[in-house]
Amino acid sequence: MASKHGLGRGLSALINEKPAVADLPAPAEADFAKAETPGTSGMTMVPLDKIRPNPKQPRRRFAPEALEDMVRSIQTHGVLQPLLLRRMGDHYELVAGERRWRASRQAGLENVPAILKDVSDRDALELTLIENLQREDLNPVEEAEGYHSLAEQFALSHEEIALRVGKARATVTNSLRLLALPEEIKQMLTDCRLSSGHAKALLGAAIDEEKCFLARRTVAEGWSVRVLEKAVERLSRAPRKPRAMRDDIPAAHLQDLSDKLHRHFGTSVRLVPSRTLANGKKAKGLIEIDFYSNEDLTRILDLLGLSESGVE
């Protein structure tokens, strides 16, 4: 099992630093500075009405029951873990701690303990994603979407994501596979009607219609993961009519190839397999490689063994 080093490289590395209380506003911003009251252990007390959520916060759903539990805890014990904030003009923006911020508002607090940190937009988004992924109450779809955001926006491989969030690489890879499920099944996961174990079993079904049929039966009849696995296995052995089209690369192998291309080029690579039609003809496949600058393009061309002529 992978040890949880993700926080050490990401969020906790910032939280454990002594915050830059000395870097509070210059005398010209004295009125705004009055809102910041230095506390103990290097923390600062910040008014709740000066804090804004991160507009790029990837998490949209906060379970009401869990939030109510946190409200009661805050009313009894206060906010035990400071929020991580960055200054944005005349207010603060949340980097980490949106649940604590929401619960503090519901609890009727006026000020909350916070750590101020000067971080870029990119670092703020990465830290927000990492904090969310290290929580235990994410549903499987939220978790998979968080990994996908790290991969797409920061060009991270599955191994690099695993190191940042303190999970095993296989956990990250298996989670990302859930995003290929039909929307109907992903909604069942979001609503906690299906578990991630059920979702992984459904990936073994050949076509989306079969996946959705089995998912509905699982919910309606309360199937365990083991019962669902046996149903998928029986369905795969059943005779079936020829389909009009099939992918030339099996789905499991396609994911492995995509991951290898991602690691090789150090950027997002989309691989669409060629397909064999019912009449025997072939439909073309596609490889797309992302790059973000001429220098990045030159690097990719070098990996391909091509001349960089015409690229400045």
C-alpha positions as CSV (number, residue, x, y, z in Angstrom):
1,M,0.0,0.0,0.0
2,A,1.3,3.4,-0.9
3,S,2.2,5.6,2.0
4,K,0.4,9.0,2.2
5,H,3.1,11.3,1.1
6,G,0.7,13.5,-1.0
7,L,0.1,16.0,1.8
8,G,3.8,16.3,2.5
9,R,4.4,17.5,-1.0
10,G,1.3,19.5,-1.4
11,L,-1.1,20.9,1.2
12,S,0.6,20.1,4.5
13,A,3.9,21.6,3.2
14,L,2.2,24.9,3.1
15,I,0.1,24.6,6.2
16,N,3.1,23.5,8.3
17,E,5.1,26.5,7.2
18,K,4.9,29.5,9.4
19,P,2.4,31.8,7.6
20,A,3.5,35.1,6.3
21,V,1.8,37.2,9.0
22,A,4.6,39.7,8.5
23,D,3.6,40.1,4.9
24,L,0.2,41.6,5.8
25,P,-0.9,44.8,3.9
26,A,1.3,47.8,3.7
27,P,0.3,51.0,5.7
28,A,-1.7,52.2,2.7
29,E,-4.1,49.3,3.2
30,A,-4.4,49.9,7.0
31,D,-8.2,49.8,7.0
32,F,-8.2,46.4,5.4
33,A,-5.4,45.2,7.7
34,K,-7.6,45.8,10.8
35,A,-9.7,42.9,9.7
36,E,-6.8,40.6,10.3
37,T,-6.1,39.7,13.9
38,P,-2.9,37.7,14.5
39,G,-3.6,34.6,16.6
40,T,-1.5,31.9,18.2
41,S,0.7,29.4,16.5
42,G,1.3,31.7,13.5
43,M,-2.4,31.8,12.6
44,T,-4.5,34.9,11.7
45,M,-8.2,35.5,12.5
46,V,-10.1,36.6,9.4
47,P,-13.7,37.8,9.1
48,L,-15.9,35.3,7.3
49,D,-17.5,38.1,5.2
50,K,-14.1,38.8,3.7
51,I,-13.6,35.2,2.4
52,R,-14.8,34.0,-1.0
53,P,-14.9,30.4,-2.4
54,N,-12.5,29.4,-5.1
55,P,-14.5,29.8,-8.4
56,K,-12.5,26.9,-9.8
57,Q,-13.4,24.6,-6.9
58,P,-13.9,21.2,-8.6
59,R,-16.2,20.0,-5.8
60,R,-19.9,21.1,-6.2
61,R,-21.7,18.7,-3.8
62,F,-21.4,19.0,0.0
63,A,-23.3,16.3,1.9
64,P,-25.9,18.1,4.1
65,E,-25.6,15.5,6.9
66,A,-21.8,15.8,7.1
67,L,-22.0,19.6,7.0
68,E,-24.5,19.6,9.9
69,D,-22.2,17.4,11.9
70,M,-19.3,19.9,11.3
71,V,-21.6,22.8,12.3
72,R,-22.4,21.2,15.7
73,S,-18.7,20.4,16.2
74,I,-17.7,24.0,15.5
75,Q,-20.4,25.4,17.8
76,T,-19.0,23.2,20.5
77,H,-15.2,23.3,20.0
78,G,-14.6,26.0,17.4
79,V,-12.7,25.7,14.2
80,L,-9.8,23.3,15.1
81,Q,-8.0,23.4,11.7
82,P,-7.3,26.8,10.1
83,L,-8.4,27.6,6.6
84,L,-5.8,28.2,3.9
85,L,-6.4,31.5,2.1
86,R,-4.7,33.8,-0.4
87,R,-5.2,37.5,-0.8
88,M,-7.2,38.6,-3.8
89,G,-7.7,42.4,-3.9
90,D,-10.0,43.5,-1.1
91,H,-10.9,39.9,0.0
92,Y,-9.5,36.5,0.5
93,E,-9.9,33.4,-1.6
94,L,-10.2,29.9,-0.2
95,V,-7.4,27.5,-1.2
96,A,-8.4,24.8,1.2
97,G,-11.1,24.4,3.8
98,E,-14.4,25.2,2.0
99,R,-16.4,22.8,4.2
100,R,-15.1,24.5,7.3
101,W,-15.9,27.9,5.8
102,R,-19.5,26.8,5.0
103,A,-20.0,25.2,8.4
104,S,-18.6,28.3,10.2
105,R,-21.1,30.5,8.4
106,Q,-23.9,28.2,9.4
107,A,-22.6,28.1,13.0
108,G,-22.9,31.9,13.1
109,L,-19.1,32.7,13.5
110,E,-17.8,36.1,12.6
111,N,-14.1,35.2,12.4
112,V,-12.2,32.1,11.6
113,P,-8.5,31.0,12.1
114,A,-6.6,31.1,8.8
115,I,-3.2,30.8,7.3
116,L,-2.4,33.2,4.5
117,K,-0.2,32.1,1.6
118,D,0.8,33.7,-1.6
119,V,0.2,31.1,-4.3
120,S,-0.4,31.3,-8.0
121,D,-3.7,30.3,-9.7
122,R,-2.1,27.1,-10.8
123,D,-0.8,26.1,-7.4
124,A,-4.1,27.1,-5.7
125,L,-6.1,24.9,-8.1
126,E,-3.7,22.0,-7.6
127,L,-3.8,22.3,-3.8
128,T,-7.6,22.5,-3.9
129,L,-7.8,19.3,-5.9
130,I,-5.3,17.5,-3.7
131,E,-7.2,18.5,-0.5
132,N,-10.5,17.2,-1.9
133,L,-8.9,13.9,-3.1
134,Q,-7.5,13.3,0.4
135,R,-10.9,13.5,2.0
136,E,-12.7,10.2,2.8
137,D,-16.2,11.4,1.9
138,L,-15.9,11.9,-1.8
139,N,-18.2,9.8,-4.0
140,P,-16.4,7.6,-6.6
141,V,-17.3,10.1,-9.5
142,E,-16.0,13.1,-7.6
143,E,-12.8,11.2,-6.9
144,A,-12.4,10.2,-10.5
145,E,-13.1,13.7,-11.8
146,G,-10.5,15.1,-9.4
147,Y,-7.8,12.7,-10.8
148,H,-8.9,13.6,-14.3
149,S,-8.5,17.3,-13.6
150,L,-5.0,16.8,-12.2
151,A,-4.1,14.7,-15.3
152,E,-5.5,17.2,-17.8
153,Q,-4.7,20.5,-16.3
154,F,-1.2,19.7,-15.0
155,A,-0.2,16.9,-17.4
156,L,0.5,14.5,-14.6
157,S,0.9,10.7,-15.1
158,H,-1.1,8.3,-13.0
159,E,2.1,7.6,-10.9
160,E,2.6,11.3,-10.3
161,I,-1.0,11.8,-9.2
162,A,-0.7,8.8,-6.9
163,L,2.3,10.3,-5.2
164,R,0.6,13.7,-4.7
165,V,-2.5,12.3,-3.1
166,G,-1.0,9.4,-1.2
167,K,-2.8,6.6,-3.0
168,A,-1.6,3.6,-4.9
169,R,-1.2,4.0,-8.7
170,A,-3.7,1.2,-9.3
171,T,-6.3,3.1,-7.2
172,V,-5.9,6.2,-9.5
173,T,-6.0,4.2,-12.7
174,N,-9.1,2.1,-11.6
175,S,-10.9,5.3,-10.5
176,L,-10.3,7.0,-13.8
177,R,-11.8,4.1,-15.6
178,L,-15.2,4.9,-14.0
179,L,-15.5,8.0,-16.1
180,A,-16.1,5.8,-19.1
181,L,-19.3,4.5,-17.6
182,P,-22.7,5.8,-18.9
183,E,-24.1,9.0,-17.3
184,E,-27.0,7.0,-15.7
185,I,-24.5,4.8,-13.8
186,K,-22.4,7.8,-12.8
187,Q,-25.5,9.4,-11.3
188,M,-26.2,6.3,-9.3
189,L,-22.6,6.5,-8.0
190,T,-23.0,10.2,-7.1
191,D,-26.3,9.4,-5.3
192,C,-24.5,6.5,-3.4
193,R,-27.0,4.0,-4.8
194,L,-24.0,2.0,-6.2
195,S,-20.5,1.6,-4.7
196,S,-17.2,1.8,-6.6
197,G,-17.0,-2.0,-6.3
198,H,-20.3,-2.3,-8.2
199,A,-19.0,0.2,-10.8
200,K,-15.8,-1.7,-11.4
201,A,-17.8,-4.9,-11.9
202,L,-20.0,-3.1,-14.5
203,L,-17.0,-2.2,-16.5
204,G,-16.8,-5.9,-17.5
205,A,-20.1,-5.7,-19.4
206,A,-19.5,-5.3,-23.2
207,I,-22.0,-2.5,-24.1
208,D,-23.6,0.4,-22.3
209,E,-27.1,-1.0,-22.5
210,E,-26.0,-4.1,-20.7
211,K,-24.2,-2.0,-18.0
212,C,-27.3,0.2,-17.4
213,F,-29.6,-2.9,-17.3
214,L,-27.4,-4.6,-14.7
215,A,-27.0,-1.4,-12.7
216,R,-30.8,-0.9,-12.5
217,R,-31.2,-4.5,-11.3
218,T,-28.4,-4.1,-8.7
219,V,-30.2,-1.1,-7.2
220,A,-33.7,-2.5,-7.4
221,E,-32.7,-5.9,-5.9
222,G,-29.9,-4.9,-3.6
223,W,-27.2,-7.0,-5.2
224,S,-23.8,-7.3,-3.6
225,V,-20.7,-6.7,-5.7
226,R,-20.2,-10.5,-5.8
227,V,-23.7,-11.2,-7.2
228,L,-23.2,-8.4,-9.8
229,E,-19.8,-9.9,-10.8
230,K,-21.5,-13.3,-11.4
231,A,-24.2,-11.6,-13.5
232,V,-21.7,-9.8,-15.6
233,E,-19.8,-13.1,-16.1
234,R,-23.0,-15.0,-17.2
235,L,-23.9,-12.2,-19.6
236,S,-20.4,-12.3,-21.2
237,R,-20.8,-16.0,-21.9
238,A,-24.3,-15.7,-23.4
239,P,-24.6,-15.8,-27.2
240,R,-25.1,-12.4,-28.7
241,K,-26.0,-11.0,-32.1
242,P,-23.2,-9.5,-34.2
243,R,-22.8,-5.9,-33.5
244,A,-22.6,-3.3,-36.3
245,M,-19.2,-2.1,-35.1
246,R,-16.4,-3.1,-32.7
247,D,-13.2,-1.4,-31.5
248,D,-10.0,-3.0,-32.8
249,I,-8.3,-2.4,-29.4
250,P,-9.9,-3.9,-26.3
251,A,-10.9,-1.3,-23.7
252,A,-8.5,-2.6,-21.0
253,H,-5.6,-2.5,-23.4
254,L,-6.6,0.9,-24.7
255,Q,-6.3,2.4,-21.2
256,D,-2.9,0.9,-20.7
257,L,-1.7,2.3,-24.1
258,S,-3.1,5.7,-23.3
259,D,-1.3,5.7,-20.0
260,K,2.0,4.8,-21.6
261,L,1.7,7.5,-24.2
262,H,0.9,10.0,-21.5
263,R,4.1,9.1,-19.6
264,H,6.2,9.0,-22.7
265,F,5.2,12.5,-24.0
266,G,4.7,14.1,-20.6
267,T,1.4,15.6,-21.7
268,S,-2.2,14.6,-22.3
269,V,-2.7,12.1,-25.2
270,R,-6.1,10.9,-26.5
271,L,-6.1,7.6,-28.3
272,V,-9.3,6.6,-30.3
273,P,-9.0,3.1,-31.7
274,S,-9.8,2.1,-35.2
275,R,-13.1,0.2,-35.7
276,T,-14.2,-2.7,-37.8
277,L,-17.6,-2.2,-39.3
278,A,-20.2,-5.0,-40.0
279,N,-19.2,-5.0,-43.7
280,G,-15.6,-5.6,-42.9
281,K,-14.4,-2.1,-43.7
282,K,-12.3,-0.1,-41.3
283,A,-13.1,3.3,-39.6
284,K,-10.0,5.3,-38.8
285,G,-8.5,5.8,-35.3
286,L,-7.0,8.9,-33.9
287,I,-4.1,10.1,-31.7
288,E,-4.2,13.6,-30.3
289,I,-1.2,15.0,-28.4
290,D,-1.5,18.3,-26.4
291,F,1.2,20.9,-26.3
292,Y,1.2,24.4,-24.7
293,S,4.0,26.3,-26.3
294,N,6.5,26.2,-29.2
295,E,9.1,24.9,-26.8
296,D,6.7,22.1,-25.7
297,L,6.1,21.3,-29.4
298,T,9.8,21.1,-30.1
299,R,10.2,18.7,-27.2
300,I,7.5,16.4,-28.5
301,L,8.9,16.6,-32.1
302,D,12.3,15.5,-30.6
303,L,10.6,12.5,-28.9
304,L,9.1,11.6,-32.3
305,G,12.5,12.0,-34.0
306,L,11.2,14.8,-36.3
307,S,12.9,18.0,-37.4
308,E,11.9,21.1,-35.6
309,S,12.3,23.2,-38.8
310,G,9.8,26.0,-39.0
311,V,9.2,26.1,-35.2
312,E,10.9,29.0,-33.5
